[in-house]
Structures are given as C-alpha cells and as structure tokens.
Amino acid sequence: MPITALLLRGRLGANTPNEPQMDLVPTMNLTLIRRAIGRAALGILALGVCLGADTGASVRAAQEKQKAAEQQKVAAQKAAAAKKAIDTAKKAPADKHELHLTNTFEVTYANISGPGKAATTYQQGFTYWDVIGLSGKGNFGNLQYTHSFRVRFSDDRTRNNGSKFGLDQAAFGVKFGKATLVGGDFYESYSQYTNRTRLQGLNFSYLSGKDNALDVRAMWGYAYARWDEMWRADDLKVKERQVAGVNLRQNLFKKRAHIGLSYIRTDDSDRQLVNDQLYRNDIGSVNYSLELIPKKLTVSGESAVSSTDESPRANAARKKYEGMAHRVQGVLKPSDPHTFTVLYERVDPKFRTLTGAADTDREKTQICWAFKTSPVTQLGANFLWYRNQLENANGRTETYRPELTLNTSKLLKREKNRLRMSVAVENQEIETRNQSLANVYSSVGYSDELFKVLNSATDFGVTRADSFAKDKDKLDYTFKQSFGYTHSFSSNLTLKPTLNFGTSYTQDDITNDINKVYDYSLGLVFDLPKTRFTTNLKVGQNRFVSDRVDDSEQFYFNVTFNYRPENIFGWKTNATVYLKALLNDFNFQTGNRNYRESVFTMGVTIPLDASYGKR
C-alpha cells in the first residue's frame, strides 16, 4: 500500500470497508518518513537557491544596463558640448580692424597793436599748432576692442598753456562677452549723489543684461580736468584727487525694478596752494526704481550717507562731519496726454559729494503736470517749494514758486514757428528779517521763418520781473533776425548771402544797471562744387553800452578759404587745405584800452582711414 494512502488513512482515522480496523501509526516505518521529509526539505532548499541565483543575476543585469545608459548619456553630453564649441567657433565673427588717423597742422601769424594789446587772446608773431588723433576698433574673434588717442604740439602759449606738448585724450577698451575693461579716459555714472565725473584710470563692468541677475561695476582713477594736470605741465598748480568706487545693481521682476548699492572713496593729496581744501570723502548709496503699474506709474529714488574729513588750508585744524541725502520721485502717466511728476529731496548741510551732484543744505518739493492738448501744443503747471539753512531756523529762507507754461508750434499753419510762454509767481519768506518778498516773472519767446525765399529766421524773448518791493522791477529781452538767400548760377557756382542783426537788453538784479548789446553783420558763402573750393566771408560790428563799465565797439572781419583736393601727390584723400584771415578792431570809452588784432592762418587737415582683417 502506498505511503500516501497509509498517511491519509491514519489522518482520517478509518480503514477501508474490506480491511480490518488497525492502528497504522505504530506500525509505520519511521525511517522512511524521515527520509521523505529530508528529501522534501532538500528540494525546497534547492528551489530557493535556484530562485535566489536567478534574482541576483537580474539585479546585476539591471545595474549594468543602468550604468551603460549613464555612460551613453555622458558621451552624448560630451558630444553635444563639442558640437556646440565647434558651432560657436564657426559663428565667431571674423577678425576685423579699423584705424582712423587725423592730423591737423597750421601756422599762424598774429600782429597785435595798440595800448590795450595785453588783453588779446593771441600770441604775437609766428606760432604753430599740430593735433594728431588716432582712433580705431576691431575684434579678435569674440574679443572686441576700441581705442582713441589725441595729442597736440604747439608753441602758442595762449592755446597750449605754455607747454609744447599736450595730451587731450587717451582711452583703450576691451570687451569680451558681458565684461568690459576701459583704461584711460572714461565717464561713469553710478547715481546722482555718488559719481558723475570724468576720470583718468581703470573702469570695469560686467553687465549681464538678464532679469534677476547682478551687474557689477568698479573703477579707480584720478579726477583731473585734463591730462596735463596729472604731470603738472606748465607749472599747473592742481592738487591730486584719487577716486575709487564699486557699484552693484540687481534687476528684478523682468527688469521692471532694480536696486543698486554704490560706494565711492575720494582722497585729496599734494596741496599746491596754501588755501587748497583737501578732502577725504566716503559715500555709501542705495538707489532704486520700481514700475508699480506698467507704463503708468514709476517710483525711483536714492538715499546716501557721506563721511568727510576736511583740511580747510595749510596748517589749519581738520574738520570731520557726516550728512545724509534723500531723493524720491514718482512719475504717473494715467493717460497719454497727461504726465504728473512729484519730487522730494532733502540734503543735509554736512552732506558732501565731490564727484556727484547735490544742492547742500536744501530741502525741496516739486510737482509738475504736463498736458498735451494736441501733437504740437503742451500746457504745463509746476509748483516748487524749497528752503535752506535747515539747521538754522533764524536764518532760513523759504521760497514758493508756482508757474504756468505753454509751448506750441505751427501756429496759423506755419511749419517752422514756435511760441513759448510762461508766468511764475515767486514768494520768499526771510526769517531773519521777518520779511516776505514777491516777484512775478513773465516770459515770451517766439521763433519763425518769415520768408521761405529769404530763409528768414526770427527769434525774440522777453522776461519781465515785477516786484512788490520798491525799485526792484526788471526787464530783459533779446531779439535776433537773420535773412539768407541761396542762388545757383550754374552747377559749379553757388552764392549764399546772409544778413544778421540782433540786440539784447539786461538789467542787473541788485544794482539795476542796464547793459545793451547790438550786433549786425553781413556774410557771403562762395561755393564752387566741381573745383572743391569754398569761401566764407563775414563782416560786422558789435556795440556794448553799459551804465557801469566802459562802452565798447568791435569791428570784425574774417574770411576763410577751403580747398578739398582729390589727391595729394597722387594719393587719394579727403584732406582740406585752408587759409584764414581775421581782423578785430576794439575801441573803448577809455582810450588806453584800444587795440587791434590782425591774424593770418594757413593749415591742412589730413584724415587717413584703413581697415584690414578677414572678410
């Protein structure tokens, strides 16, 4: 009987109907049972081992597949980068360079005579003047560069400050991507209070041009009016002033807003004169702008703090002080014809900026409204309030000035006329004298072309100040009129005669002295286009009449001959050869001031242009 049947019977506890009932368990062979169970366990274990081996292999296969995919991805990225580099190299601009050279050389002879000849602006005798300018631009691939240099040579002390050599301009700049570096002359403006000055030095900028990106600018240099002051040519007594600064600017909200941080250090040294004031000035500034309503409302402003260490003069005690300045402005354009501007500014008495711009010791508010009634007519209403002596109430002066303006053109369908009108009431309250002064200022200006055939131009303006104080009324006016005519007799002859006259009348605010000026002249342009020859002639008189100083008369005559040859010594050029003659005869009410100037100049200007590189 199979063991399975025996087990079933034992588990069920019953025999087959034809067999006698008996106890199976005691009679079963226990050894066989143990062997069966052991074999079953070994089979299960073998099955588990096989299944485990299959699972490990699958995991290893998956890992190897993933690793292969990652390697393929890295290879694809490297291939893409290589392709991009190749494309960039292909798209890089070809090298190209431009060079421009200009040389102006002239010789002048001046003859000055008369007892007052010391007042002349010319140097007696022969002098020369030579100016050489070199500029250019180009690129080496993605690296761009520009340069500009201009030097002068002269023995004319009146034009070259006594030196035979002068450097007017020197600048070299390179740009790579978004970074720019300039050496030499540069002008950089961080903000109103920090820096708005031409310097000689180094200027770096990195301008990302992206939203939510940081722009960085830094500079260092000397603040001289011209290069000659740096090495004190002609014994120029100018103190040394060094300026260094940095600016960070963050664009926000898709360039609808920005915030900027600036720091400027100005340091004076090397006093030349006893009364030279030397400063060490530090300014920190925050400037901002925000377009609250797109194309409708913009708010901008700046807050700055300054710390100053001042040496008023030689051997004087130093002074240290600090101050603040604030400025905020809003511009509202609710609709196309209307523009509203509101400005508030306060500058402490001890705030000082040496390279920026600020009205020290002043607080002001300004409100402006501009309204376009038509494309050619604009009305304006302005209100200005300001006061000074912010820390001294007893000496304070407050000023209120409302003003109305009108600007229009093309009156009566005339194309070139323009009318300007304004009226303002200025009221000043002076605390020290417990006094209030009021003035009314009215102004009218008009310009027009009266006769098209004569090319006529008229310009006059009148300003009147009516004061409530006795004998303080004031009237100023100017008037200018010119007539011109052009006539071509042939394709090679054109004449352009002109007539000019004008007058002005001014009255001094304090002394009430009146000054009058009268000027009238005749001019003629003689042009020969085919022969490239032009003559410009002008003769006239200027009279000055004054209640306070000497009356004077000036007779003047000048003529210029210009010739533009097509080539010089067989070399094609755009050069200009010129000859000038000038006569000035000055006569004063006091006879020992009279003098005469006779000046003759001959010169040439030669420009040279060249370009080279891959096309």
Secondary structure by P-SEA (a helix, b strand, c coil): ccaaaaaaaaaacccccccccccccccccaaaaaaaaaaaaaaaaaaaaaaaaaaaaaaaaaaaaaaaaaaaaaaaaaaaaaaaaaaaaaacccbbbbbbbbbbbbbbbbbbbccccccccccccbbbbbbbbbbbccccccccbbbbbbbbbcccccccccccccccbbbbbbbcccbbbbccccccccccccccccccbbbbbbbcccccbbbbbbbcccccccccccccccccbbbbbbbbbbbbbbbccccccbbbbbbbbbbbcccccccbbbbbbbbbbccccccccccccccccccbbbbbbbcccccbbbbbbcbbbbbbbbbbcccccbbbbbbbbbbccccccccccccccccbbbbbbbbcccccbbbbbbbbbbcccccccccbbbbbbbbbbbbbccccccccbbbbbbbbbbbbbbccccbbbbbbbbbbbbbbbcccccbbbbbbbbbbbbbcccccbbbbbbbbbbbbbbbbccccbbbbbbbbbbbbbbbbccccbbbbbbbbbbbbbbbbccccbbbbbbbbbbbbbbcccccbbbbbbbbbbbbbbccccccccccccbbbbbbbbbbcccccccbbbbbbbbbbbbbbbbbbccc
